[in-house]
Amino acid sequence: MSSIAHCANPSKNADRQRASSRVLLIALPALAASLAFPTAGFAADETALQQRIAELERQLAEARMQLAEGAAEPIDAPAAPSAQTQPEPEPEITAAPPPADKITFGPLTIGGALRANYVLGDYPGRGNGPSRGGNGGNFELETFRINADLKYENLVGKLEYRWYDGYNFVHTGWLGWDFDDGSQLQVGVNRVPFGPGPYGVSQSWFFDQHYYVGLADDMDLGIKYSTSVGDLRLDFGYYARSEWDGNGTSRDSARYSYDAVIWDSAVDEDGNVVGSAPNGYEERNQFNIRAIYALEDIAVPTEIGGSLQYGQLKGRRADDGSHWAASVHMTNSWNNWLLATQLTRYKLDIDDDNALGTDELIPMGAFDFAWPVAADAWIPAVSLSYLYETNRIPWLDSVRPYVEYSNIIKADDDFNDSEMFIVGAAWARGGWYIYSDMAWSNGNFFVGDNGDDYSNLFAGAGDFGVNGNDRWNYRLNINFGYYF
């Protein structure tokens, strides 16, 4: 017991002793006066004197009793807490504090990321190809981004801006409202609801082939409403247009997600790229709906869903067109295993009276580079991953190995399909997140194409369109990212 607790009770005993002393001080002089001044000549009444003596004896007896009680009580007995000593309850913590490496300004939380790449593979540097990565065997800065999150009562929002080598753009920018029933409304540049998750089926740095035709992690300008009815999650979206072009060397492709874009080229009847007349399409008035149903009370928890998309295309040198996509998707989780599958059919309806001379190809662009993409295709995609939490390794929080496959199966028999196969792992520690991927593809710009010069639509260019060379290439990619 602490000495502070011991000090409380001695003061209480001292008070009792002082009270007893006061009784003695009152009683003793009275007794002395009675003895010193007896009734003169015994004139006082004997009965009155006896009553006085009895009263004094009673007071003395009471004083002795109080002294005895005070001496018997132990001095280390704790005192009962008073209103002054009773501790007040701590205030309730209504929200977890932000991480130490986050910067907050009232309802705003500021963060960001810095990422660098190591690239090795069939990916020679060139001036007219996509500039995301690209120097075989080199280590290079890939991305710097700043993002801000807003949370003030029911008002929410997000803003993210990214810088790459030679170009930069707005990635995300919306304001929204969190309703009391868990629903949310977003207005601005936000992620289009399509597929099983924000990045399709993929866990890898490359994503799957859905991304490269604008059907995964696609950011557009519009309104999205998300809600739940029991185990059913629903998303509804209307998008007036794709996100704006940023700052880069391309005409309309300094952007994060793939969209139909204006392409500053024309093609002759032999497929050769000639001229510089603006060509292509712009996305307008797109509608999206997605439904995902969770089956929790089964041996393997499953989410099964479907996504629909329809929108208009505004032609620059041809009649306007339209585009649509339909997808079924499913995720299955068992312990730390995750299996994600998706099958999609998409079509961009355009006429052949355009600068490309065909209705089977349409210019799409991202990362400051545009090239024609197949306008009609199926896409199957599958990803299997396992999350291993490394509790016994002090320098690593978790690792997620994965294997993935996806393919753009084109309706035109003259086009070669575009396949991609990835084996890799994602490593997490604090703010660090590192991707290590080995990718093989016969039709993806960012895996490799042996330096084709993109001078002819049909002859070469391992791409998402004709894929004329149909050549398999590989790329080892290690992406080091620090998120703050």
Secondary structure, 3 states (H helix, E strand, C coil): CCHHHHCHHHHHHHHHHHHHHHHHHHHHHHHHHHHHCCCHHHCCCHHHHHHHHHHHHHHHHHHHHHHHHHHHCCCCCCCCCCCCCCCCCCCCCCCCCCCCCCEEECCEEEEEEEEEEEEEECCCCCCCCCCCCCCCCEEEEEEEEEEEEEEECCEEEEEEEEEECCEEEEEEEEEEEECCCCCEEEEEEEECCCCCCCCCCCCCCCCCCCHHHCCCCCEEEEEEEEEEECCEEEEEEEEEEECCCCECCCCCCCCCCCEECEECCEECCCCEEECCCCEEEEEEEEEEEEEEEEECCCCCCEEEEEEEEEEEEEECCCCCEEEEEEEEEEEEEECCEEEEEEEEEEEEECCCCCCCCCCCEEEEEECCEEEEEECEEEEEEEEEEECEECCCCCCCCEEEEEEEEEEEEECCCCCCCEEEEEEEEEEEECCEEEEEEEEEECCCCCCCCCCCCCCECCCCCCCCCCCCCCCCEEEEEEEEEEEC
